[in-house]
Each structure stands twice: as structure tokens, then as C-alpha cells.
Amino acid sequence: MGASLPPKEANLFKLIVKSYETKQYKKGLKAADSILKKFPDHGETLAMKGLTLNCMDRKSEAYELVRQGLKNDLKSHVCWHVYGLLYRSDREYREAIKCYRNALRIDPDNIEILRDLSLLQAQMRDLTGFVETRQQLLSLKPNHRMNWIGFAVAHHLNSNASKAVEILEAYEGTLEDDHPPDNERCEHGEMLLYKISLLEECGFLERALAELHKKESKIVDKLDCKEQEVSLLLKLGRLEEGEKLLRALLFMNPDNYRYYEGLQKCVGLYSENSHFSPDEIDRLDALYKSLGQQYQWSSAVKRIPLDFLQGDRFQEAAENYIRPLVTKGVPSLFSDLSPLYDHPCKVDILEQLMLKLEHSIRTTSQYPGRAEKEPPSTLMWSLFLLAQHHDRRGHYDIALSKINEAIEHTPTVIDLYSAKSRILKHAGDLAAAAALADEARCMDLADRYINSDCVKRMLQADQVALAEKTAVLFTKDGDQHNNLHDMQCMWYELASGESYFRQGDLGRALKKFLAVEKHYADITEDQFDFHSYCLRKMTLRAYVEMLRFQDRLHSHAYFHKAAAGAIRCYLKLYDSPPKSTAEEDDDMSKLLPSQKKKMRQKQRKAEARAKKEAEEKHEESSAAGASKSGKRHVKPVDPDPHGEKLLKIEDPLLEATKYLKLLQKNSPDSLETHLLSFELNMRKQKILLAFQAVKQLLRLDAEHPDSHRCLIKFFHKARSMATPMTDTEKLVWSVLEAERPTISQLHEKSLTEGNEIFLERFKDSLLHRAAVAEMLYVLEPDRKLEAIRLIEESTNNMVPKKGALGPVRGWKLKDCIEVHKLLGTVLDDNEASLRWKVRCAECFPYSTYFEGSCSSAVPNSAYNQIRKSSENGSADHLEGGETADSLASNGRLEAFKDLTICP
């Protein structure tokens, strides 16, 4: 570097490089300017000055200088390397790799460039190139441990684990007998465990076990070592040895569920679907009773038998498990029991058991068969448990009566108000649920979880402004909403985006959904620093696991929700372009040229004023968050806080397609992915792609109402298309004609016949009847009244239950809301919509959507009467500086605890 410069300037060039590495950018600039005064065309100095300016956020100057330097010295590996670093800083990894390769053509053995190239290849998953680069690094510096390890990991990632084992063994052959020294024992032990896991992955189980026994003394992490040994013993079928080792592990940690699962495998009593014969249940019961005597304080050894026991033995075990936890007052008990609700027989037993315990405690203050008196709180916790049980079963009246009784018993327990909020949410009264969640929050203003729960309830009730004010109570002063984004608070952004979408604010909804998508892009970028760190620290197993997690990152539920939300926004934007823009253009066209000029000036002034106000607000927040040294960390002002620019895209369907491709790649087994694909491709007139979506829907769930809708809609659309004229159209028609007989639902049947058969199969299901009615109207619009009658003749059949409280109605609130929207929009019958609303208000009296008689949507309901009376006195509870709209609503606590069930 700087070889073409005189000695004085060459030393200055070294100073530039050192200043860049130590982040003394001003010092580096000063040295660069000194060189450029004498040698203004020196390419490497120009490139290094550009790189320094890039670190000072002067990107345009940086690129200009680096390109100028490269132009002046095309054969300098330094210029190409710097150009690559510039691209890398902007996440243009493919361009950076090109620059590094050009640099290596000039200087093939430059270790720094090779190392940087290998990091980018790992990031971009260019695994073949990654292997080649790591091999070159090893050949240049074979005495460096990191090069051996990097070469092995590269082969492992390239699906060649056996070669990775050979490399690690060759590396071990270079070590002294007394290796490792004390300061490297942890790293060496990790490498040995990694090697054993590679042998296991290759299927060399005996060899892996022998290696583990041989090197056990050099492995520091003894727990991981034992768990690895258990895994190998189980795969080898050496169950007796595995059982012995698992019992030793249970002695260390008797609450680890994986150890119990392994022990069941060793004794031949494991089933993935938890289906056991009576003999196996007897043996499992005996096993866990013996373990229970050995580990009396273990929660797992008491909980696991509830999954396989049946009948009276289940009741006895459940009672022994529930009693001490109710006495102790464990709020998470119901969550612990909730997986049992997948087994109806167990649910009935649990219900009878809870009722028996509550009755006994209420009447005698004792558990059945016990002489000891229970503390008063036991009744409250038993009521709490019962309320959650009835909420899960859909008995909202009984759930509310139990939780109200619990609140009356002990009005200071926060969990009771949170539970009541959840019950009201499930019952359909979102506003009352948000109010109760706010009451719970006000009882402990320092609890972040309760605050977050309250925010979620507010967003579900579409109280976005209040939710934002509540959420920022736990952010840094002065940073507020930006801090929520910086913390990657995705649940908040998703809930906020869904709320905006429901309210029709597509700009803000899109902004929230795209923010989540950006978080996932950032998470992908965050792995870059670990490519060198993990090899240096030898955390190899965690590193490989992290890379595999990153490869399936976009299949995460949050990303799916964000991408699907963004697609729905774009579809709605395509169907209903912003009216304001169209109206504005229409109005502008009618104005005189002078009036148009004045109008545009006013618009520009308004935009400038809004921008200035946003900047002032940001400066105030920055001043509030200034550090003790007086420095301010100024963040850029959001130029589009309401997402208005996002709505001005030319082709919404093109934008939606980008996110659809990600969903198709990462969530191919999601029904929603293919529903969105169908809707999008039908709008784009991509017939074969839409048909592909239909086939995927039928593959995943042919009986789903939406699958039936898409099938009928597609072939109805195809039938109404014009006669094919071009070769392409004829090809599409031939494909459809060949494929239709393969679809069993329409084989030798008309669309109307297929629709009628679907109705006959699912005539007792509300959503299926609604889908049939909608398709009937689509196929034959003159049969609209018949379609409406199909829906109105649906009966809310009672689903039989064996519990003490009898059957539960089959309709779900969200399904009834969906049907109501169908009647009002697609079928476009306001009278039928109103009749359905009245009918559903009787079935769901707490629903605000249907304005049920007990909901907060009714002016004279108990909720609103209490709210009015509490608001009249709320001013007495406001502290200094608070307003009537403030968040501290502690004064409403006494009023809300009296909120009772509907008479």
C-alpha cells in the first residue's frame, strides 16, 4: 500500500489506514489531504479518503472519490478492496464480492481480502466459493487455528460433514500432547463436541461414542457431554446404558421434560401421538410414581402423567396436581393445563373436579377428605381457575360471574382484572376488555408485561392513539415511537397495522407491516458479524444452528403476518385507489392556470409547515434525550409518518407480488399464502398461476370453505372468458381442459352441481353454507334470495358436552361477523344484514360488533353506566400535570370491579 509514494507520504498513507481502523476519521482525512496536495491523482489515497468519508456519512463524496481513485489506478488491489468495502457497508454484497475478486486477480494471496471475501460468501450462502476461499486461507496460513476451523465449517455447511471431520482430525494431529493450555480449554472442548456432533450427523455413531469417551476429560461442558452421550446411546439402541445416564441427569435437573421423554424411550414407553395401550399406561403410571417418590418437589413428574392417564386415575392425579398450586396461588396453572383441553373426556373430568374443589372450599374451607383449613385466598384462586375454564369452553356468562366473585373476594389481585379482560375480549366486548386491561395496568404501573397486555387490548379495540401513549410509557424519554421501532417490537407493529387496516387507513397499516419486514431484513444482516466471531470463539454448534435458523427465518409467524397484511393492503389499494387523488385531479382540471398555481403553492407551503413542525418536535425529543456529556444522538426525521407516499405507487399488484413470492418460498403449507396468490393472480389475469393456487388449496384442505370458493370462482371466470385466439390463450385452455377431470369435486359435474354437493356434505356448518350461498349468487345472480335463505336457515346447533354445564353452541363470533359482512357487501342486502345482526346479538350479548344487549356498544348497558359514573369522578384522581385524557385511570378501579354479567 502506498508503494508508489515517497517515504514521507508512504508513512502518511499508513497513518490513514491506521486512523481508519481506530475510527480517528478526522486525523485520517488530514493525512489524506496532505498526500493529495502533492499527488492529487494518487488512486489509493483517493480511495482511502473516500472510505473515510463513507464512515462520516458523506456517501456521495465517498463513492465519487473511490471511483476516481479506481479510475486512476485500475491495477491496485487496494482500490478494488476499498470499493468492495464501500459496497459492503451499503449491503450490496454481490457487488462487493465482484470487487474482492478483481482485487484477488491482482494480489491472489492477500489474506485480508480473502478473509473479507469468505465472510461475504458465508453471508450470501455461496458455499462452494466459501469452501474454496477457506482452503486458500488455510494453505497460506496453516499455523492459524481459525483457518482450520473455518475450512471444516465451510465443508459442513456445504453438506460434506465427513470431510469436515477429516479436517478437524488433521488439525488435532498438529497439536501437542499437552494441548490445550488452561486458557483455551473451553474453546477446545467446544471443538471436540462439534466434531462428535458431525460424526453423529454422518451416521458414525459408534465412532462418535468412542471419541466422546476418549476425549471426555478435555471437554469442559460436562452437561452437554452427557446429553450428547445419551443421544448417541439411544440411536445405537443401548437403552440400559441410556436409562442409567438419564436417571443421573434427572438427579441433576428433575424438571427437564426432555430427560423424561428420553427415559420413556429407554424403557420402551414412548409414543409421538401420546396413544398408549392399557398395559403401557399401567407401566408408565408405575414409572412416574417411583420417580415422584424420588423427586417429590419436581413439578414435571406430577404434570406429565396427566397427558397419558385416563378416567379415575387421571382425576386422582389431576386433583393431586391442582390442589397445592391453587393453595399456593399460581396464576399460570390454567395455561399449564390448557393442552389437556384437546381431550374432551379429560376436560369433563377437570370441570367436575374444579366444581367439587370450589364447592368444598366455599362450604367448609377445606379440600375434600382433608382436615386442614385452607387460607381465604384458596377460594379466590379456585374461582379464578374456574373462570378461565368456562372462558375456554365458551360459557362467558358463567366465566364472568366467577371472575366477578373472585374480584369481590380480593379486589387487589391484578391477575383477576387481566383474566376478566380476556373473557370480555373472547365474548366480543373489545372496548370493555381494553378498559379492564387498563385497570389492571394502573394497579402496577411498573409492570411492563401488564402494560403490553393493555396495549394489545387497546389495539384490538382500535384505540390506536391511546395504545401508542400507553406503549411509550416504557420507552426512553424523548424517543417514544422511534424507540419501539428500534426495539423491533413486532407484536405492537403487527397489532397496530391490523387495527389501521380495519379502520381503512391503508397508509399507516402499510407502514407498520413494512416496518416488520425491515426488521427481518435487519436480523438477516445482523448475522454478518458472527461469521468471524463464532470461528474465533469456537462456538461452532451454536454458529451452525444460527445459520440454519437464518435460512428459515422468513417462515416465522410474524413475518408471515406482516407479508400477508402488506399484500391485503396492496390488493385493497388496487381495488379502491385513493379517492382524494382522483378528486383532486378532477378539481384541478376545472381550475384556471392562475388558480392552479395558487393551489400548488398552498400545498407546498402546507407540506413545508408540516415538515418543519416534525423537525421541531424531533429536536425537542432529542434535547430531552441528550446524554450527560451534552451530545445529542440526532435521528433522521421520518418524512412520511402517515404512509401517504406508500399509497402513491403506480402498480400495487407488482409490490404485492414481491411479498407473495417470499410467502410462497417460506410458507408453502399455509392456506393463506395460496388464498392471497389466487386473489392476486386473478386480478393480474394470470390464469395458470391462479389455477396453481387453486390446486395448492385443494392439496392442503379441499374441505375448507375458502378452497371451495376459489375453485368455483376460478372455473366460473374461465368459463366466462372469450374464445381463445392467440397460441398462448389456446395453450392455457388446453391445460385447463386437461386438468379439470383430475379435480374430483368437479369430475363430470357442472359448477352448480359441485356447489350443491358441497352443501350436502357440510350443511351443518355456518361457514360452509355461507361459501355455498356466495357461490350460488356468483353463478346465478337471479337466485340471490335463495342464497340469502341458505344462510338464514343455518341453525346454531348445540355441540354436545358431557360436562356438568351441558352443551355449548357451535357458532363462533368471528364466523358470524364474517357472514354479516358477506350479507352486506357481496350479497348487498341491507335488510338481511340487519336481520342477521339482530339474531347474532341474541347469541352474543357481549359483542360490540352486533351491539349485544350487554355490550359497551349499548348506551344503557351496565358497562357504560359504570363508565359514566366513574368518569364524573375521575378528575378527583388526576395528579399534577395530568388531563382528563391522561392514562392514569386509577379512579375507575372501584367502579369497574362492580361490572357484572348481563342479567
VEXFI-656942 format. One record per residue (C-alpha): residue in three letters; x, y, z. Coordinates in steps of 0.2 Angstrom, whole numbers, plus 2048, in hexadecimal, padded with zeros to 3 digits. Layout:
N
ALAXYZ ...
//
This chain:
903
MET800800800 GLY8068117FB ALA8168097F3 SER8168167E5 LEU8188247F2 PRO82882C7F9 PRO82C82680B LYS824835814 GLU81483380A ALA81482080C ASN81582281F LEU80682E81E PHE7FD821814 LYS800815821 LEU7F982182E ILE7E9823823 VAL7E7810824 LYS7EA810837 SER7DE81E83A TYR7D1815830 GLU7D380683B THR7D381084B LYS7C481A845 GLN7CE82B846 TYR7C6831836 LYS7CB843837 LYS7DD83F83A GLY7DC83382B LEU7D5841820 LYS7E284D825 ALA7F0840820 ALA7E783D80F ASP7E684F80B SER7F885180E ILE7FC843802 LEU7F084A7F5 LYS7F885B7F5 LYS8078547ED PHE8008457E4 PRO7EE84A7E0 ASP7EB83B7D4 HIS7F282D7E0 GLY7E48207DF GLU7E78177EF THR7E68277F9 LEU7D782D7F1 ALA7CF81C7F4 MET7D481C807 LYS7CD82E808 GLY7BD828801 LEU7BC81A80D THR7BF82681B LEU7B1832815 ASN7A5823814 CYS7A7820827 MET7A3832829 ASP792830820 ARG79883A811 LYS79482C805 SER7928357F4 GLU7A483D7F6 ALA7AA82C7FC TYR7A48237EC GLU7AB8317E1 LEU7BC8307E9 VAL7BE81D7E9 ARG7B881C7D6 GLN7C482A7D2 GLY7D28217DB LEU7CE8117D2 LYS7CE8197C2 ASN7DF8207C5 ASP7E680F7CB LEU7DC8017C4 LYS7EA7F47C8 SER7EA7F87DB HIS7E37EB7E6 VAL7E17F87F3 CYS7D58027E9 TRP7CB7F37E4 HIS7CB7ED7F6 VAL7C57FE7FC TYR7B77FF7EF GLY7B17EE7F6 LEU7B17F4807 LEU7A7803802 TYR79A7F77FA ARG79A7EC809 SER7967FB814 ASP7867FE809 ARG7827EB80A GLU7857E97F7 TYR78E7D97FA ARG78E7D27E9 GLU7967E27E2 ALA7A37E17F1 ILE7A77CF7EC LYS7AB7D47DA CYS7B67E27E1 TYR7BF7D57EC ARG7C27C97DE ASN7C97D77D3 ALA7D57DB7E1 LEU7DA7C97E3 ARG7DE7C87D0 ILE7EB7D57D4 ASP7F17CE7E5 PRO7EB7BC7E6 ASP7F37B97F7 ASN7ED7C8801 ILE7E67C1811 GLU7DC7D0816 ILE7D27D0805 LEU7D07BD806 ARG7C97BE818 ASP7BD7CC813 LEU7B87C2804 SER7B57B280E LEU7A97BC81A LEU79F7C280B GLN79E7B1804 ALA7977AA814 GLN78B7B8815 MET7857B5804 ARG7857A2806 ASP7917A07F7 LEU7977907FF THR7A278A7F1 GLY7AB79A7F0 PHE7AC79A803 VAL7B578A803 GLU7C178F7F6 THR7C679F7FF ARG7C8797810 GLN7D378A808 GLN7DE798801 LEU7DF7A0812 LEU7E479081A SER7F278D80D LEU7F979E810 LYS7F879E823 PRO7F778B829 ASN7FE79083A HIS7EE79A83E ARG7E0790847 MET7D279B840 ASN7D779682E TRP7D5783833 ILE7C578683B GLY7BE79182E PHE7C2784820 ALA7B977682A VAL7AA78182D ALA7AA78681A HIS7A9773815 HIS79C770822 LEU79177E81C ASN79477780A SER78C76680F ASN79C75D811 ALA79D759824 SER7A974A821 LYS7B6756819 ALA7B4762828 VAL7B8754834 GLU7C875082A ILE7CD76282B LEU7CB76383E GLU7D4753840 ALA7E2759835 TYR7E2769840 GLU7E375F850 GLY7F2756849 THR7FC766849 LEU7F976985B GLU80576486A ASP800757876 ASP7FE763884 HIS7F276E87A PRO7E777787E PRO7EF78488B ASP7E3789899 ASN7DE799890 GLU7D8790881 ARG7CF781889 CYS7BD787886 GLU7C078B874 HIS7C977A871 GLY7BB77187A GLU7AE77986E MET7B877485F LEU7B8762866 LEU7A5762868 TYR7A376A857 LYS7AD75B850 ILE7A274E859 SER792757853 LEU799755841 LEU79D743843 GLU78B741849 GLU78474A83A CYS78F73F82F GLY78772F837 PHE79872A83F LEU79072784F GLU79C71A857 ARG7AA725852 ALA7A2734859 LEU79F72B86A ALA7B172586A GLU7B8736867 LEU7AD73E874 HIS7B3731881 LYS7C573487C LYS7C574787C GLU7B974988B SER7C674F897 LYS7CA75E88B ILE7B8763889 VAL7B3771895 ASP7A0771893 LYS79C76189C LEU78976389B ASP78A765888 CYS796756887 LYS78A74B891 GLU77B750886 GLN78574D876 GLU78973B87D VAL777738881 SER77273D86F LEU77F731868 LEU77A722874 LEU76872486F LYS76C72485C LEU77771485F GLY76970B868 ARG77370A878 LEU76470E883 GLU76A707894 GLU77A712893 GLY76F72188D GLU76271E89B LYS77071E8A8 LEU77772F8A2 LEU7667378A0 ARG7627338B2 ALA77373B8B7 LEU76E74B8AD LEU75C74B8B5 PHE76574B8C6 MET76E75B8C0 ASN75E7638B9 PRO74D75A8BD ASP7437678B4 ASN74A7648A2 TYR73D75D897 ARG74975788A TYR75174B897 TYR74074389B GLU73D741888 GLY74E739886 LEU74B72D895 GLN73A72888E LYS74372387D CYS750719887 VAL74270F890 GLY73870D880 LEU72A718885 TYR72A726879 SER71E72B86C GLU71E73B861 ASN70B73D861 SER709738873 HIS6FE729870 PHE70271B87C SER6FA70987F PRO6F3706890 ASP7026FB895 GLU70E70A88F ILE70471689A ASP70670B8A9 ARG71970A8A7 LEU71A71C8A4 ASP7107208B3 ALA71B7148BE LEU72B71D8B6 TYR72572E8BB LYS71F7298CC SER7317238D0 LEU7387338C9 GLY72C73D8D3 GLN7327358E3 GLN7447398DE TYR74174B8D8 GLN7337518E3 TRP7357638DF SER7367618CC SER7277698C3 ALA72A75F8B3 VAL72974E8BB LYS7177538C1 ARG71275B8B1 ILE71774F8A4 PRO70C7408AA LEU6FD74C8A6 ASP70174A893 PHE6FF737893 LEU6F47328A2 GLN6E172F89F GLY6D172E8A9 ASP6D272D8BC ARG6E572C8BC PHE6E673D8B2 GLN6D97458BF GLU6E473F8CE ALA6F47458C6 ALA6EC7568C0 GLU6E57598D1 ASN6F67568D9 TYR6FE7618CD ILE6F27708CE ARG6EF7718E0 PRO7007778E6 LEU7017838D8 VAL6F078B8DB THR6F578C8EE LYS7057948E9 GLY6FD7A08DD VAL70579C8CC PRO6FD7A88BF SER70579D8B0 LEU6FC78D8B6 PHE6EF78E8A8 SER6FC79189B ASP7057818A1 LEU6F57778A0 SER6EF77E88F PRO6F7770884 LEU6EB76488D TYR6DC76D885 ASP6E0764875 HIS6D875487D PRO6C6757880 CYS6C474988D LYS6D2751898 VAL6CA762896 ASP6BA75B89E ILE6C47538AC LEU6CD7638AF GLU6BD76D8B0 GLN6B57618BC LEU6C57628C7 MET6C67758C7 LEU6B37768CC LYS6B676A8DA LEU6C57738E1 GLU6BD7848E0 HIS6AD77D8E8 SER6B77758F6 ILE6C27848F9 ARG6B27908F9 THR6A8785905 THR6B677E911 SER6C678890D GLN6CE77790A TYR6D276C8FC PRO6C875C8FB GLY6CF74E907 ARG6DB75B90F ALA6D9761921 GLU6E577091F LYS6DD78191C GLU6E178A90C PRO6E679C90C PRO6D97A9906 SER6E27AC8F6 THR6DF7998F0 LEU6CD79D8EC MET6D27AC8E2 TRP6DF7A28D8 SER6D37948D5 LEU6C67A08CE PHE6D47A88C3 LEU6D87968BC LEU6C57938B9 ALA6C37A38B0 GLN6D179F8A4 HIS6CA78E8A2 HIS6B879489D ASP6C07A1892 ARG6C9794888 ARG6B978A886 GLY6AF799880 HIS6A479B890 TYR6A77AE891 ASP6997B289D ILE69F7A58AA ALA6B17AA8A7 LEU6AD7BC8AB SER6A37B88BA LYS6B17AE8C1 ILE6BE7BB8BE ASN6B37C98C5 GLU6B17BE8D5 ALA6C47BC8D6 ILE6C67CF8D4 GLU6BA7D38E1 HIS6C37C68ED THR6D47CE8EA PRO6D37DE8E0 THR6E67E28E0 VAL6EC7D38D5 ILE6F27D98C4 ASP6F07C88BC LEU6DD7C88BF TYR6DB7D88B4 SER6E67D18A6 ALA6DC7C18A6 LYS6CB7CB8A5 SER6D27D5897 ARG6D67C588D ILE6C57BE891 LEU6BD7CE88A LYS6C87CE87B HIS6C37BC877 ALA6B07C187A GLY6B27CF86D ASP6B27DF878 LEU6C37E6873 ALA6C17F787A ALA6BC7F088B ALA6CB7E488A ALA6D77F3887 ALA6D07FC895 LEU6D27ED8A1 ALA6E47EB89B ASP6E77FD89E GLU6E17FB8B0 ALA6ED7ED8B2 ARG6FB7F88AC CYS6F78068B8 MET6F97FA8C6 ASP70B7F78C2 LEU7128058B8 ALA7247FD8B8 ASP71F7ED8B0 ARG7247EC89E TYR71A7DC89A ILE70A7E38A0 ASN70D7F3897 SER7107E9887 ASP7007DF88A CYS6F67EF88C VAL6FD7F687C LYS6F87E6872 ARG6E77E7879 MET6E67FA873 LEU6EC7F6862 GLN6DF7E8861 ALA6D27F5865 ASP6D9800858 GLN6DE80D865 VAL6EF81085C ALA6F3822863 LEU6F081C875 ALA6FA80C872 GLU70981686B LYS70982287B THR708812886 ALA71680987D VAL72281787E LEU721818890 PHE72F80A890 THR73A812883 LYS74881E885 ASP744830889 GLY74283A879 ASP74482C86D GLN73282586E HIS72C81C85E ASN73D81C856 ASN743812865 LEU736805862 HIS73C803851 ASP74E802856 MET7497F4863 GLN7427EA855 CYS7317E985E MET7297DF851 TRP7197DA85A TYR7157EC85D GLU7187F184B LEU70E7E2844 ALA6FF7E5850 SER7007F884C GLY7007F4839 GLU6F17E883A SER6E87F6844 TYR6EC803837 PHE6E77F7829 ARG6D67F4831 GLN6D3807832 GLY6D7809820 ASP6E8813823 LEU6F2809816 GLY701815817 ARG704813829 ALA700800828 LEU70D7FE81A LYS71A807824 LYS7187FC833 PHE7187EC828 LEU7277F181E ALA7307F682F VAL72F7E4834 GLU7367DE823 LYS7457EA826 HIS7487E2837 TYR74A7D182F ALA7567D9822 ASP7607E0831 ILE7607D083A THR7677C882A GLU7757D5829 ASP7797D383C GLN7807C2838 PHE78F7CA82F ASP7997CE83E PHE7977BC845 HIS7A07B4836 SER7B17B983D TYR7AC7BA84F CYS7A67A8851 LEU7B57A1848 ARG7C07AB854 LYS7B77A6864 MET7B479485E THR7A1794861 LEU79F789852 ARG78F77F856 ALA78678F85A TYR78D79784A VAL78778A83F GLU77678A847 MET77579C846 LEU77879B833 ARG76B78E831 PHE75F79983A GLN7637A782F ASP75F79D820 ARG74D79A826 LEU74C7AB82E HIS73E7B1822 SER7337A2826 HIS7307AA838 ALA71E7AE83C TYR7217C183E PHE7297C282D HIS71A7B9826 LYS70E7C482E ALA7177D4828 ALA7197CE816 ALA7077C8815 GLY7017D981D ALA70B7E3810 ILE7047D8802 ARG6F27DB808 CYS6F67EE809 TYR6FC7EE7F7 LEU6ED7E47F1 LYS6E17F07F9 LEU6EB7FF7F2 TYR6EA7F77E1 ASP6D77F47E3 SER6D48067EA PRO6E18127E5 PRO6E28227F1 LYS6D382C7ED SER6DB83C7F2 THR6E883C7E4 ALA6DB8397D7 GLU6CF8467DE GLU6DE8527DF ASP6E384F7CD ASP6D18527C8 ASP6CF8627D1 MET6E08687CB SER6DB8657B9 LYS6CC8717BB LEU6D787F7C2 LEU6DF88E7B8 PRO6F288D7B6 SER6F489B7C3 GLN6E98927D0 LYS6F38827CD LYS70388B7D1 LYS6FC8927E1 MET6F58817E6 ARG7068797E3 GLN70F8877ED LYS7038847FC GLN7068717FB ARG7198747FB LYS71888080A ALA70D874814 GLU71A866811 ALA728871816 ARG71F876826 ALA71B86482A LYS72D85F827 LYS73486E832 GLU728869840 ALA72E85783F GLU74085D840 GLU73D86884F LYS73485A858 HIS74384F854 GLU74F85C85B GLU74585D86B SER74684B86D SER75884A869 ALA75C858876 ALA75284E883 GLY75C83F87F ALA76D84787F SER77B83E888 LYS785845897 SER79384B88C GLY787856883 LYS78884C873 ARG77884986A HIS775839860 VAL76A841852 LYS760835848 PRO759839836 VAL747840836 ASP73B83482E PRO73583D81E ASP72683381C PRO71E82F82E HIS70D82B827 GLY712820819 GLU70B82B80C LYS719829800 LEU717816801 LEU7058187F9 LYS70C8217EA ILE7148127E2 GLU7108107D0 ASP70D7FD7D0 PRO7077F67E1 LEU7067E47DA LEU7187E47D5 GLU71D7E97E7 ALA7117DB7EE THR71A7CF7E3 LYS72A7D27EB TYR7237CC7FC LEU7197BE7F5 LYS7297B67EE LEU7317B77FF LEU7217AE806 GLN7217A17F9 LYS73379D7FC ASN73279D80F SER720799814 PRO71B78D806 ASP710783812 SER705791818 LEU6F4793811 GLU6F57A6811 THR7047A6806 HIS6FA79E7F8 LEU6EA7A87FB LEU6F47B87F9 SER6FD7B07E9 PHE6EB7AC7E2 GLU6E57BE7E5 LEU6F47C67DF ASN6F67BC7CF MET6E47BD7CB ARG6E57D07CB LYS6F57CF7C0 GLN6EC7C37B4 LYS6F97B67B7 ILE6EE7A77B4 LEU6FA7997B6 LEU7027A17C5 ALA6F17A37CD PHE6ED7917C8 GLN6FD78B7D1 ALA6F77947E1 VAL6E678B7DF LYS6EF77A7DE GLN6FA77E7ED LEU6EA7837F7 LEU6E27727F3 ARG6F27697F8 LEU6F3771809 ASP6E077180D ALA6D476D800 GLU6C576E80D HIS6C9780812 PRO6BC78D80D ASP6C9798805 SER6D078A7FB HIS6BE7877F4 ARG6BC7997F0 CYS6CC79B7E6 LEU6C878B7DD ILE6B77917D7 LYS6BC7A37D4 PHE6CB79D7C9 PHE6C17927BE HIS6B379E7BD LYS6BF7AB7B7 ALA6C779F7AB ARG6B679B7A4 SER6B27AD7A1 MET6C27B1798 ALA6C27B5785 THR6C67A7779 PRO6D97A5778 MET6E17AD769 THR6F37AE76B ASP6FF79E76D THR7027A377F GLU6EF7A4783 LYS6EC79377A LEU6FA78B785 VAL6F2792795 TRP6E178A790 SER6E977A78C VAL6F177979D LEU6E177D7A6 GLU6D777079C ALA6E476379F GLU6E57677B2 ARG6D27697B6 PRO6CE7567B5 THR6DC7537C2 ILE6D275E7CF SER6C77527D8 GLN6BB7607DE LEU6B77647CC HIS6B97537C3 GLU6AB7517B7 LYS6A175F7C0 SER69C7707BC LEU6A177E7C8 THR68F7807CF GLU68F76D7D2 GLY6A076E7DB ASN69977C7E6 GLU68A7727EB ILE6947637EF PHE69F76D7FA LEU690774803 GLU689762806 ARG69A75D80E PHE69B76C81A LYS68977281C ASP68C77382F SER69A77F82E LEU69779282D LEU6A6797823 HIS6A4789817 ARG69278E814 ALA6987A0812 ALA6A579B805 VAL6977917FB ALA68B7A07FC GLU6987AC7F5 MET69D7A07E7 LEU68B79E7E3 TYR6897B17E1 VAL6997B27D7 LEU6937A47CB GLU6817A97CA PRO67E7BB7D0 ASP66B7B97CE ARG66B7AC7DC LYS6707BA7E9 LEU6627B77F4 GLU6657A47F4 ALA6777A87F9 ILE6727B3807 ARG6657A680D LEU67379980E ILE67C7A381A GLU66D7A8825 GLU668796826 SER67879282F THR67578C841 ASN68078F84F ASN68077D854 MET686778866 VAL69676E866 PRO694760873 LYS69E761882 LYS69E754891 GLY6A376189D ALA6997678AC LEU6947778A2 GLY68D76E893 PRO68F772880 VAL697781878 ARG69178A869 GLY69B787859 TRP69B798851 LYS6AB7A2853 LEU6AB7B5855 LYS6B87B8847 ASP6AE7AD83B CYS69E7B683E ILE6A77C783B GLU6AE7C082B VAL69C7BB825 HIS6957CC82A LYS6A27D481F LEU69E7C8811 LEU68B7CD812 GLY68F7DF811 THR69C7E0804 VAL69C7D17F8 LEU68A7CD7F9 ASP6867E07FC ASP6767DD806 ASN6747EA814 GLU6647E281B ALA66C7D181C SER67B7D8823 LEU6717E1831 ARG6677D1834 TRP6777C7836 LYS67E7D4842 VAL66F7D384D ARG6707C084E CYS6827C1852 ALA6807CE85F GLU6757C1869 CYS6827B3867 PHE6907BF86C PRO6897CC878 TYR69B7D387C SER6A07D686A THR6A27E8866 TYR6A27E4854 PHE6907DE854 GLU68C7EB862 GLY6877DD86E SER67C7E287D CYS68A7E0889 SER6987E887F SER6A07F9881 ALA6997FD870 VAL6887FF878 PRO686810881 ASN67C80A88F SER6867FA893 ALA68E7F78A4 TYR69F7FB89D ASN69B80C896 GLN6918118A6 ILE6A080C8B0 ARG6AC8158A5 LYS6A18258A5 SER6A18258B8 SER6B38228B9 GLU6B882F8AD ASN6AE83C8B7 GLY6B98398C5 SER6C98368BC ALA6CF8488BE ASP6D18458D0 HIS6DF8388CD LEU6E98428C0 GLU6FA8478C6 GLY7048578C2 GLY70685A8B0 GLU6FA84C8AA THR6EA8508A0 ALA6DA84789E ASP6E183D890 SER6F083789A LEU6F482589C ALA6F48248AF SER6E281E8B1 ASN6E48178C2 GLY6D481F8C8 ARG6C98138BD LEU6CF8048C6 GLU6C18038D3 ALA6B48068C6 PHE6BB7F98BA LYS6BC7EB8C7 ASP6A97EC8C8 LEU6A67E98B6 THR69B7D98B6 ILE6947CD8A9 CYS6857D189F PRO6757CD8A8 
//
